[in-house]
Amino acid sequence: MTARNVYRAVVISVSLWAVGAAAQPAKKTAPAKGAPKKPADLAPEIAELASPDAAVAARAAEMLGTYELPAAHDALLDALALGLTPPVAVPAMTALAAHPAPSDVIALKRYAGHHNPSMRSAALTALATYPDPVARAAIVVGLRDSVGAVRTAAATAAGKGRVRDAVDTMLLLLAKGEESSARALAQLADPDLARKIDDHYGKVPDASLALCLGLLLKRSDFGPDPARVEIVRAMAKIQDPAAVTQLAEYITATPKHPPRPSRQEAELVVDARLGGGK
């Protein structure tokens, strides 16, 4: 092969390589590790949120809840406004409340009145995140729901959101032995409310009252100690074994030193009840 032919072969080879390279699709540059997400990056999840496959749409809702971006939040809010099936709406409401905004409350309140109990429960759970009078009122309404699971969600939301307006309704539910209200009241109570709960001795099931007071007693932020002593003395009146169980758990959870009068009094009650004080 002459030098000229060699040159022509090289030129043709280079040209063919260039054409092939141009035909290849451009490679996407992956964002740097730790780089913040941009609104354009959310396009796949936003599209999947409308998928007819509920599992795909639910995963998209969950993913959007992990992004602290207005575009992600708006996509969830828009989807809920248009209407979603329970398998998608439930994770969408949870995702929405991960980065709460005042505009969410109206949408969540609408779902709190949905005919599907799982939708109502999810909406009430999400509303606990919003310090809004409308959200709090919806939680109180949820406590009167005909479905136990929804009442449980409302009581849990009342405890988490510290909804004081829910106290009277939860005391009525405590009288019916509803554990979720016992737990929520324990979470909400200060010394004054603790006395009000104790005043219901004889009006509510002993086991429910023991659970409520016991959980309250074990709260690290409840006090001062004379208020704990009052709780121990109130529990000493309860004959149900649940009272001894709760007091024993309080003793176990409380260090011996420095000495705490409430712990010492709890020990006396437990010993007397179990026969150790004889």
C-alpha positions in Angstrom: 0.0 0.0 0.0 1.3 3.4 -1.0 1.7 6.3 1.5 -1.2 8.0 -0.2 -3.5 5.0 0.3 -2.5 4.6 3.9 -3.3 8.3 4.5 -6.8 7.8 2.8 -7.5 4.7 5.0 -6.6 6.7 8.2 -8.9 9.6 7.1 -11.8 7.2 6.4 -11.3 5.4 9.7 -11.3 8.6 11.7 -14.4 9.9 9.9 -16.3 6.7 10.6 -15.4 6.9 14.3 -16.5 10.5 14.4 -19.9 9.6 12.8 -20.4 6.7 15.2 -19.5 8.9 18.2 -22.0 11.5 17.1 -24.7 8.9 16.8 -24.3 7.8 20.4 -26.7 9.4 22.9 -25.0 11.9 25.3 -24.3 10.3 28.7 -26.0 11.9 31.6 -23.7 13.4 34.2 -24.6 12.0 37.6 -24.9 14.7 40.2 -22.1 14.9 42.7 -22.5 12.8 45.8 -24.3 14.9 48.4 -25.4 17.6 45.9 -28.8 18.9 46.6 -31.7 17.7 44.5 -33.0 20.1 41.8 -36.7 20.4 40.8 -35.8 18.8 37.4 -34.5 15.7 39.2 -38.0 15.1 40.6 -39.6 14.5 37.2 -39.6 10.7 37.4 -41.2 10.6 40.8 -43.8 13.2 39.9 -44.7 11.2 36.7 -44.9 8.0 38.7 -47.2 9.5 41.2 -49.9 9.4 38.5 -49.1 5.7 37.7 -52.1 3.3 37.5 -49.9 0.9 39.4 -50.6 1.7 43.0 -47.3 0.2 44.2 -45.3 2.4 41.8 -47.3 5.5 42.8 -47.0 4.8 46.5 -43.2 4.5 46.2 -43.1 7.8 44.3 -45.1 9.5 47.1 -42.7 8.1 49.7 -39.7 9.4 47.7 -41.2 12.8 47.2 -41.6 13.1 50.9 -37.8 12.8 51.4 -37.1 15.9 49.3 -37.2 19.2 51.0 -38.2 21.0 47.8 -41.3 23.1 47.1 -41.8 21.2 43.8 -42.0 17.9 45.6 -44.4 19.3 48.2 -46.6 20.9 45.5 -46.8 17.6 43.5 -48.1 15.8 46.6 -50.6 18.5 47.4 -51.8 18.6 43.8 -52.2 14.8 43.6 -54.2 14.8 46.9 -56.4 17.6 45.6 -57.2 15.7 42.5 -57.9 12.5 44.5 -55.9 9.4 45.2 -56.8 5.8 46.0 -56.1 4.7 49.6 -52.9 2.7 48.8 -51.4 5.9 47.4 -53.2 8.6 49.4 -52.0 7.2 52.8 -48.2 7.4 52.0 -48.9 10.7 50.2 -50.3 12.3 53.3 -47.5 11.0 55.4 -45.0 12.4 52.9 -46.8 15.7 52.8 -46.6 16.1 56.6 -42.8 15.4 56.5 -42.4 19.1 55.4 -45.6 20.7 56.6 -46.9 24.0 55.2 -50.1 25.9 56.2 -51.8 25.2 52.9 -51.8 21.4 53.7 -54.4 21.6 56.4 -57.5 22.1 54.2 -56.5 19.1 52.0 -55.9 16.9 55.1 -59.1 18.0 56.8 -61.0 16.9 53.7 -59.4 13.4 53.9 -60.2 13.3 57.6 -63.8 13.1 56.6 -63.3 10.5 53.9 -65.6 7.5 53.8 -62.6 5.1 54.0 -61.3 4.6 57.6 -57.7 4.2 56.6 -57.8 7.5 54.8 -59.3 9.2 57.9 -56.7 7.7 60.1 -53.8 8.8 57.9 -55.2 12.3 57.6 -55.6 12.6 61.4 -52.1 11.3 62.0 -50.7 13.8 59.6 -52.7 16.7 61.1 -50.9 16.2 64.4 -47.9 18.0 62.8 -49.8 21.2 62.2 -50.3 23.8 65.0 -53.4 25.1 63.4 -56.9 25.5 65.0 -58.5 23.8 62.0 -56.2 20.8 62.3 -56.8 20.6 66.1 -60.6 20.8 65.6 -60.5 18.0 63.0 -58.6 15.8 65.5 -61.2 16.4 68.2 -63.9 15.4 65.7 -61.9 12.3 64.9 -62.2 11.2 68.5 -65.9 10.7 68.0 -65.5 8.5 64.9 -67.6 5.3 64.8 -64.5 3.2 63.9 -62.1 2.3 66.8 -59.0 2.5 64.6 -59.8 6.1 63.6 -60.4 7.1 67.2 -57.0 5.6 68.1 -55.4 7.6 65.3 -57.1 10.8 66.6 -56.1 10.1 70.2 -52.5 9.5 69.2 -52.5 12.7 67.1 -54.0 14.6 70.1 -51.1 13.4 72.3 -48.4 14.1 69.7 -49.8 17.5 68.8 -50.6 18.4 72.4 -54.2 19.2 71.6 -55.6 20.3 74.9 -59.1 20.8 73.4 -59.3 17.0 73.1 -59.0 16.3 76.9 -62.7 16.2 77.8 -63.5 13.9 74.9 -60.6 11.6 75.8 -61.7 11.4 79.4 -65.0 10.1 78.1 -63.2 7.5 76.0 -61.0 6.6 79.0 -64.3 5.8 80.8 -65.0 3.3 78.0 -61.6 1.7 78.5 -59.9 3.0 75.3 -56.2 2.5 75.7 -55.2 5.1 73.1 -56.9 7.8 75.1 -55.2 6.6 78.3 -51.8 6.9 76.5 -52.6 10.3 75.0 -53.8 11.8 78.3 -50.6 10.6 80.0 -48.7 12.3 77.2 -50.6 15.6 77.7 -51.0 15.8 81.4 -49.4 18.4 83.8 -50.0 18.2 87.5 -53.4 19.9 87.3 -54.6 17.5 84.6 -53.2 14.6 86.5 -55.5 15.5 89.5 -58.4 15.8 87.1 -57.6 12.3 85.8 -57.4 11.0 89.4 -60.8 12.4 90.1 -62.2 9.9 87.7 -61.3 7.0 90.0 -64.3 4.8 90.2 -65.7 6.3 87.0 -63.3 4.6 84.6 -62.0 1.0 84.5 -59.3 0.5 87.0 -56.9 -1.0 84.4 -57.3 2.0 82.1 -56.7 4.5 85.0 -53.7 2.5 86.2 -52.2 2.6 82.7 -52.8 6.3 82.3 -51.3 7.3 85.6 -48.4 4.8 85.3 -47.4 6.2 81.9 -47.7 9.7 83.3 -45.5 8.8 86.3 -42.8 7.4 84.1 -42.5 10.6 82.0 -39.1 12.2 82.6 -40.5 15.7 82.1 -43.3 15.3 84.6 -42.8 16.8 88.0 -41.8 18.1 90.4 -41.5 15.1 92.6 -44.3 16.0 95.0 -46.6 15.7 92.0 -45.2 12.2 91.4 -45.9 11.3 95.0 -49.6 12.3 94.4 -49.7 10.0 91.4 -48.2 7.1 93.4 -50.8 7.6 96.2 -53.6 7.8 93.6 -52.4 4.5 92.1 -52.3 2.9 95.6 -56.1 3.1 95.6 -56.4 1.1 92.4 -57.0 -2.6 93.1 -56.3 -3.8 89.6 -53.0 -5.7 89.2 -52.1 -3.2 86.5 -51.4 -0.6 89.2 -48.7 -2.7 90.8 -47.2 -3.5 87.4 -47.0 0.2 86.5 -45.5 1.1 89.9 -42.9 -1.7 89.6 -41.9 -0.4 86.1 -41.5 3.1 87.6 -39.3 1.7 90.3 -37.1 -0.1 87.8 -36.9 2.9 85.5 -35.9 5.3 88.4 -32.4 5.4 89.8 -32.0 4.9 93.6 -29.7 7.9 93.9 -30.4 10.6 94.5 -33.2 9.3 96.7 -36.6 10.2 95.3 -39.6 10.2 97.7 -42.0 9.1 94.9 -39.8 6.1 94.2 -39.6 5.2 97.9 -43.4 5.5 98.2 -43.9 3.3 95.2 -41.7 0.7 96.7 -43.8 0.7 99.9 -47.0 0.3 97.8 -45.6 -2.6 95.8 -44.1 -4.4 98.8 -47.4 -4.1 100.7 -49.5 -5.3 97.7 -47.2 -8.2 97.0 -46.8 -9.2 100.6 -43.2 -8.0 101.0 -44.1 -5.5 103.6 -45.5 -8.2 106.0 
